[in-house]
Amino acid sequence: MTNNFLAELEPSDLARLRRITRAAYARAFPWRRPLTDRQADTIICDLGPEAALDSLSAGRVDVMRTLQ
């Protein structure tokens, strides 16, 4: 999933958000397969730009909030 928010991110920021999202997902669901780029992007979009930008500065993503 791509939207304007993701398209406006620097490639390095998008890659970092994906890494953070994958790590949070792996901690929450260690028995599941790792997220694809598309799945990570969907979670990032669902959280919204404000949460994603906060996550970049804090180094975390609340995957559980997104999946509820």
C-alpha positions as CSV (number, residue, x, y, z in Angstrom):
1,M,0.0,0.0,0.0
2,T,1.4,3.4,-1.0
3,N,0.0,6.8,-0.1
4,N,1.3,10.4,-0.3
5,F,2.8,10.1,3.2
6,L,4.9,7.1,2.2
7,A,5.8,8.7,-1.1
8,E,7.0,11.8,0.7
9,L,9.4,10.0,3.0
10,E,13.1,9.8,2.3
11,P,14.1,6.3,1.3
12,S,16.2,6.0,4.4
13,D,13.3,7.0,6.7
14,L,10.9,4.5,5.0
15,A,13.5,1.8,5.4
16,R,13.9,2.7,9.1
17,L,10.2,2.7,9.7
18,R,9.9,-0.7,8.1
19,R,12.7,-2.1,10.3
20,I,11.1,-0.7,13.4
21,T,7.7,-2.1,12.4
22,R,9.1,-5.5,11.6
23,A,10.9,-5.6,14.9
24,A,7.8,-4.7,16.9
25,Y,5.7,-7.2,14.9
26,A,8.3,-10.0,15.6
27,R,8.2,-9.2,19.3
28,A,4.4,-9.3,19.4
29,F,4.1,-12.4,17.1
30,P,7.3,-14.4,17.1
31,W,5.6,-17.5,15.6
32,R,4.5,-15.7,12.5
33,R,6.4,-15.0,9.3
34,P,8.2,-11.7,9.0
35,L,6.3,-8.8,7.4
36,T,6.8,-8.0,3.7
37,D,7.4,-4.4,2.7
38,R,3.7,-4.1,1.7
39,Q,2.5,-5.4,5.0
40,A,4.8,-3.1,6.9
41,D,3.7,-0.2,4.8
42,T,0.0,-1.0,5.6
43,I,0.7,-0.9,9.3
44,I,2.7,2.3,8.9
45,C,-0.2,3.9,7.0
46,D,-2.8,2.6,9.5
47,L,-0.9,4.3,12.3
48,G,-0.8,7.5,10.4
49,P,1.9,10.1,9.7
50,E,2.0,11.5,13.2
51,A,2.6,8.1,14.8
52,A,5.1,7.2,12.2
53,L,7.1,10.3,12.6
54,D,7.0,9.9,16.4
55,S,8.2,6.3,15.9
56,L,11.2,7.5,13.8
57,S,12.3,9.7,16.6
58,A,11.6,7.2,19.4
59,G,12.6,4.0,17.5
60,R,9.4,2.1,18.0
61,V,6.0,1.2,16.6
62,D,2.9,0.1,18.5
63,V,2.0,-2.9,16.3
64,M,-0.5,-4.2,18.8
65,R,-2.5,-1.0,18.6
66,T,-2.7,-1.3,14.8
67,L,-3.8,-4.9,14.8
68,Q,-6.6,-4.5,17.3
